Amino acid sequence: MRWFETPNFDFNGARKVAYIFSAILFLASLGAILTKGLQYGIDFKGGKEFVLDFENPVSVVDMRSDLSEPLGATPELKLFGSESEILIRTDNEQPISEVQQIITSSMTELYPDNPFTVIKTDVVGPRFAEDLKSGALQAIIYAIVIIFIYILIRFRNWTFSAGAVAALIHDVVIVLGIFTLMADLVPFSLQVDQAIIAAFLTIVGYSLNDTVVVFDRIRENSNVHKGMDFMPMVNKSLNDTLSRTVITSITTLFVVTVLFIFGGEVLKGFSFALLIGIVLGTYSSLFVASSLVVELEARTKKS
C-alpha cells in the first residue's frame, strides 16, 4: 500500500505503448469475431428445453456429463425450482420427440432408483432467438449512446465522451474476442447467451464508473490548478485516484474469482467474462480513456 501514498506514475507517457498493446488486442479480437464467429447459446440460435421432476435430488454436474455423449454436445442444465427439478436445454437438431426419448432413456438407465416425470417440453424457435439477439445488440448500443450523452452533459466536453465510449467499445470487443478464441480451449462453455450479455453490460458499467471517477478528479484539478498544462493535470488525476481504482478492482476480482471457482458450471462463463472485464476496465480507465482525452484535447487546441 506504500505505492499509493504518493504515487507519481507517468501514465500518459506510456500511452504510445498502450496504443500498440490495445490495437493488437482489439484487431486480433475483431478478426477472430469476423472470421471464426461467436458461439451462440440456445437463447440466440434456438433449441429445445425439457423440465424433469425427479423423486429425489440429483447432481446437475453429473447429469450434464452423463447427457453430453447421447445428445452429441454438452447441454445446459439448471435447477428449476427445487433440487429435484432440472431444466435441460440442448441445441440438438433432431425432432423434439426424439430428443426427449434420448433424455428419458438415458435418465432411466443412469438413475434406475430415482423415478422422474417430464413436466415440461418446449422449443425455442429461430425467430424468437433472432429477436432476442437483435434486442441484446440494441441494448448494448443504446447503453453506449446514452453513456456518451450522459458524459457530455456532465462534463460539457465531447472529448471526455469520446474517450469514455472508446474505452467501453475497446473492453467489450476484446472480451468478445477472447471468448471466441478460447471457446474450444477451456473446459467450460463460453457460448454467448443472456447471462453473458448481462456480464457485458456489467463490464460497461464497471469500466464507466472507473472512468468517471478519473474524469471528476480532472475537472476538480482543472479548477484548483488553473495554470497547469492538461497532460500533467491528467497524470496527477490518475495518480490521485489510483489507490481507489486498484483497491476497488482487487476486491471485486476477489469476489468474482470466488464466484468463478465455486459458482458452478452455469456461472463459469458469466464470471469468466467479469474477470476479464474488470482487468480490462481498470486498464482502459488508466491508459485508454484518459490518453484519448489528452490526444483529442491537444488536437482541438491546434485546430
C-alpha positions as CSV (number, residue, x, y, z in Angstrom):
1,M,0.0,0.0,0.0
2,R,3.0,2.3,0.3
3,W,2.9,2.5,-3.5
4,F,-0.3,4.6,-3.2
5,E,0.8,7.0,-0.5
6,T,2.3,9.5,-3.0
7,P,2.1,7.8,-6.4
8,N,3.7,9.6,-9.4
9,F,3.4,7.3,-12.3
10,D,3.6,8.7,-15.8
11,F,0.5,7.0,-17.3
12,N,0.3,9.3,-20.3
13,G,4.0,9.0,-21.0
14,A,3.3,5.3,-21.7
15,R,0.3,5.9,-23.9
16,K,2.0,5.0,-27.2
17,V,2.9,1.6,-25.8
18,A,-0.6,1.3,-24.5
19,Y,-2.0,2.2,-28.0
20,I,0.1,-0.5,-29.6
21,F,-0.9,-3.1,-27.0
22,S,-4.6,-2.2,-27.3
23,A,-4.5,-2.1,-31.1
24,I,-3.1,-5.6,-31.2
25,L,-5.7,-7.0,-28.8
26,F,-8.5,-5.1,-30.5
27,L,-7.6,-6.1,-34.0
28,A,-7.0,-9.7,-33.1
29,S,-10.3,-9.9,-31.3
30,L,-12.2,-8.2,-34.1
31,G,-10.5,-10.6,-36.6
32,A,-11.5,-13.6,-34.5
33,I,-15.1,-12.5,-34.2
34,L,-15.4,-11.8,-38.0
35,T,-13.6,-15.0,-39.2
36,K,-14.4,-17.6,-36.5
37,G,-17.7,-16.1,-35.3
38,L,-19.2,-16.2,-31.9
39,Q,-20.6,-19.4,-30.3
40,Y,-24.2,-18.5,-29.5
41,G,-26.2,-20.3,-26.8
42,I,-29.7,-21.6,-27.2
43,D,-31.1,-18.2,-26.4
44,F,-29.7,-16.8,-29.6
45,K,-29.8,-19.8,-32.0
46,G,-32.8,-21.8,-30.9
47,G,-33.1,-25.2,-29.4
48,K,-35.2,-27.4,-27.2
49,E,-35.8,-27.5,-23.4
50,F,-37.2,-30.0,-21.0
51,V,-38.0,-29.9,-17.3
52,L,-37.7,-33.2,-15.4
53,D,-39.0,-33.7,-11.9
54,F,-37.1,-36.5,-10.0
55,E,-38.4,-38.2,-6.9
56,N,-35.0,-37.4,-5.1
57,P,-32.5,-34.6,-5.6
58,V,-29.9,-35.2,-8.3
59,S,-26.5,-33.7,-9.2
60,V,-26.6,-31.2,-12.1
61,V,-22.9,-31.6,-12.7
62,D,-23.1,-35.4,-13.0
63,M,-26.2,-35.3,-15.2
64,R,-24.6,-32.7,-17.6
65,S,-21.7,-35.1,-18.1
66,D,-23.9,-38.1,-18.5
67,L,-26.0,-36.4,-21.2
68,S,-23.2,-34.9,-23.2
69,E,-22.4,-38.1,-25.2
70,P,-26.0,-39.3,-26.0
71,L,-27.0,-35.7,-27.1
72,G,-23.8,-35.1,-29.1
73,A,-23.0,-31.9,-27.2
74,T,-22.9,-30.6,-23.7
75,P,-26.4,-29.5,-22.7
76,E,-27.3,-26.6,-20.5
77,L,-28.6,-27.8,-17.1
78,K,-30.0,-25.7,-14.3
79,L,-32.1,-26.3,-11.2
80,F,-35.7,-25.4,-11.9
81,G,-37.2,-24.5,-8.5
82,S,-36.4,-27.4,-6.2
83,E,-33.3,-29.6,-6.1
84,S,-35.2,-32.4,-7.8
85,E,-36.5,-30.4,-10.8
86,I,-33.9,-30.0,-13.6
87,L,-34.1,-27.8,-16.7
88,I,-32.3,-29.3,-19.6
89,R,-31.6,-27.2,-22.7
90,T,-30.0,-28.5,-25.9
91,D,-29.3,-27.4,-29.4
92,N,-29.7,-31.0,-30.8
93,E,-31.3,-30.7,-34.2
94,Q,-33.3,-33.9,-34.1
95,P,-37.1,-33.6,-33.6
96,I,-38.2,-32.8,-30.1
97,S,-39.8,-36.3,-29.6
98,E,-36.5,-38.0,-30.5
99,V,-34.5,-35.7,-28.2
100,Q,-37.0,-36.4,-25.4
101,Q,-36.6,-40.1,-26.0
102,I,-32.8,-39.8,-25.8
103,I,-33.0,-37.9,-22.5
104,T,-35.6,-40.1,-20.8
105,S,-33.9,-43.4,-21.8
106,S,-30.6,-42.1,-20.6
107,M,-32.0,-40.9,-17.3
108,T,-33.9,-44.2,-16.8
109,E,-30.6,-46.1,-17.4
110,L,-28.5,-43.9,-15.3
111,Y,-30.9,-43.3,-12.4
112,P,-33.0,-46.6,-12.2
113,D,-33.7,-46.0,-8.5
114,N,-34.8,-42.3,-8.9
115,P,-38.0,-42.2,-11.0
116,F,-38.9,-39.0,-12.8
117,T,-41.6,-37.3,-14.9
118,V,-41.2,-34.9,-17.8
119,I,-43.3,-31.9,-16.6
120,K,-42.5,-29.5,-19.5
121,T,-41.2,-29.5,-23.1
122,D,-40.7,-26.5,-25.3
123,V,-38.9,-25.3,-28.5
124,V,-37.0,-22.1,-28.6
125,G,-37.7,-21.1,-32.3
126,P,-35.1,-19.4,-34.5
127,R,-37.4,-16.4,-34.9
128,F,-37.6,-15.8,-31.2
129,A,-33.8,-16.4,-30.9
130,E,-33.2,-13.9,-33.7
131,D,-35.4,-11.3,-32.0
132,L,-33.5,-11.9,-28.7
133,K,-30.1,-11.5,-30.4
134,S,-31.3,-8.2,-32.0
135,G,-32.6,-6.9,-28.6
136,A,-29.3,-7.8,-26.9
137,L,-27.3,-5.9,-29.5
138,Q,-29.7,-2.9,-29.3
139,A,-29.3,-2.9,-25.5
140,I,-25.5,-2.6,-25.8
141,I,-25.7,0.1,-28.5
142,Y,-28.3,2.1,-26.6
143,A,-26.3,1.9,-23.4
144,I,-23.2,3.3,-25.2
145,V,-25.2,6.1,-26.8
146,I,-26.8,7.1,-23.5
147,I,-23.4,7.0,-21.8
148,F,-22.0,9.3,-24.5
149,I,-24.8,11.8,-23.9
150,Y,-24.5,11.5,-20.1
151,I,-20.8,12.2,-20.1
152,L,-21.3,15.1,-22.5
153,I,-23.9,16.7,-20.2
154,R,-21.9,16.0,-17.0
155,F,-18.6,17.3,-18.2
156,R,-19.6,19.6,-21.0
157,N,-16.8,18.4,-23.2
158,W,-17.1,16.0,-26.1
159,T,-13.6,14.7,-25.8
160,F,-14.5,13.1,-22.4
161,S,-17.5,11.4,-24.0
162,A,-15.4,10.1,-26.9
163,G,-12.7,8.8,-24.6
164,A,-15.2,7.0,-22.3
165,V,-17.1,5.4,-25.2
166,A,-13.9,4.4,-27.0
167,A,-12.8,2.6,-23.8
168,L,-16.1,0.8,-23.4
169,I,-16.1,-0.4,-27.1
170,H,-12.4,-1.4,-26.5
171,D,-13.4,-3.5,-23.5
172,V,-16.5,-5.2,-25.0
173,V,-14.8,-6.1,-28.3
174,I,-11.7,-7.6,-26.6
175,V,-13.8,-9.7,-24.2
176,L,-15.9,-11.0,-27.1
177,G,-12.7,-11.8,-29.0
178,I,-11.2,-13.7,-26.0
179,F,-14.5,-15.6,-25.8
180,T,-14.2,-16.5,-29.5
181,L,-10.5,-17.5,-29.3
182,M,-10.8,-19.6,-26.1
183,A,-14.2,-21.2,-26.8
184,D,-12.6,-24.5,-27.8
185,L,-9.7,-24.4,-25.3
186,V,-11.4,-24.1,-21.9
187,P,-13.3,-26.9,-20.1
188,F,-16.5,-24.9,-19.7
189,S,-19.0,-23.2,-22.0
190,L,-18.2,-19.8,-23.5
191,Q,-21.4,-19.6,-25.5
192,V,-22.9,-16.1,-25.7
193,D,-26.3,-16.2,-24.0
194,Q,-28.5,-13.8,-21.9
195,A,-26.2,-14.3,-18.9
196,I,-23.1,-13.2,-20.9
197,I,-25.0,-10.2,-22.3
198,A,-25.7,-9.3,-18.6
199,A,-22.0,-9.7,-17.9
200,F,-21.1,-7.3,-20.8
201,L,-23.5,-4.7,-19.6
202,T,-21.9,-5.1,-16.1
203,I,-18.5,-4.6,-17.6
204,V,-19.7,-1.5,-19.4
205,G,-21.0,-0.1,-16.0
206,Y,-17.8,-1.0,-14.1
207,S,-15.5,0.5,-16.7
208,L,-17.6,3.6,-16.9
209,N,-17.6,4.0,-13.1
210,D,-13.8,4.0,-13.0
211,T,-13.5,6.4,-15.9
212,V,-16.0,8.9,-14.4
213,V,-14.1,8.9,-11.1
214,V,-10.9,9.9,-13.0
215,F,-12.8,12.5,-15.1
216,D,-14.3,14.0,-12.0
217,R,-10.8,14.4,-10.5
218,I,-9.5,16.0,-13.7
219,R,-12.4,18.6,-13.5
220,E,-11.6,19.3,-9.8
221,N,-7.9,19.7,-10.5
222,S,-8.6,22.0,-13.5
223,N,-10.4,24.3,-11.1
224,V,-7.7,24.2,-8.5
225,H,-4.6,24.2,-10.7
226,K,-5.6,26.6,-13.4
227,G,-2.1,27.2,-14.7
228,M,-1.2,23.5,-15.1
229,D,-0.9,22.0,-18.6
230,F,-3.6,19.5,-19.4
231,M,-1.4,16.4,-19.7
232,P,0.3,16.8,-16.3
233,M,-3.1,17.5,-14.8
234,V,-4.5,14.2,-16.2
235,N,-1.5,12.4,-14.9
236,K,-2.0,13.9,-11.5
237,S,-5.7,13.0,-11.5
238,L,-4.9,9.4,-12.4
239,N,-2.4,9.2,-9.6
240,D,-4.8,10.9,-7.2
241,T,-7.4,8.2,-7.9
242,L,-5.0,5.3,-8.3
243,S,-5.5,3.8,-4.8
244,R,-9.2,3.8,-5.2
245,T,-9.0,2.3,-8.7
246,V,-6.7,-0.5,-7.7
247,I,-8.3,-1.4,-4.3
248,T,-11.8,-1.5,-5.9
249,S,-10.5,-3.7,-8.7
250,I,-8.7,-6.1,-6.4
251,T,-11.7,-6.5,-4.0
252,T,-14.1,-7.0,-7.0
253,L,-11.7,-9.5,-8.6
254,F,-11.5,-11.5,-5.3
255,V,-15.3,-11.8,-5.2
256,V,-15.6,-12.7,-8.9
257,T,-12.8,-15.3,-8.5
258,V,-14.7,-17.0,-5.7
259,L,-17.8,-17.0,-7.9
260,F,-15.8,-18.5,-10.8
261,I,-14.3,-21.3,-8.6
262,F,-17.3,-22.2,-6.5
263,G,-20.3,-20.8,-8.5
264,G,-20.9,-24.0,-10.5
265,E,-20.8,-24.8,-14.2
266,V,-23.7,-22.5,-15.2
267,L,-21.9,-19.4,-13.9
268,K,-18.4,-20.2,-15.3
269,G,-18.9,-18.2,-18.5
270,F,-20.5,-15.2,-16.7
271,S,-17.8,-15.0,-14.0
272,F,-15.0,-15.5,-16.6
273,A,-16.4,-12.6,-18.6
274,L,-16.4,-10.4,-15.5
275,L,-12.8,-11.4,-14.6
276,I,-11.5,-10.3,-18.0
277,G,-13.8,-7.3,-18.0
278,I,-12.6,-6.0,-14.6
279,V,-9.0,-6.2,-15.6
280,L,-9.7,-4.6,-19.0
281,G,-11.9,-1.9,-17.4
282,T,-9.2,-0.9,-15.0
283,Y,-6.5,-0.9,-17.7
284,S,-8.7,1.2,-20.1
285,S,-9.6,3.7,-17.4
286,L,-5.9,4.3,-16.8
287,F,-4.4,4.1,-20.3
288,V,-7.2,4.3,-22.9
289,A,-9.9,6.8,-21.9
290,S,-7.6,9.4,-20.3
291,S,-5.0,9.1,-23.0
292,L,-7.6,9.6,-25.8
293,V,-8.9,12.7,-24.0
294,V,-5.3,14.1,-23.9
295,E,-4.9,13.4,-27.6
296,L,-8.2,14.9,-28.6
297,E,-7.7,18.0,-26.4
298,A,-4.3,18.6,-28.0
299,R,-5.7,18.3,-31.5
300,T,-8.7,20.5,-30.6
301,K,-6.4,23.3,-29.4
302,K,-4.2,23.0,-32.5
303,S,-7.2,23.4,-34.8
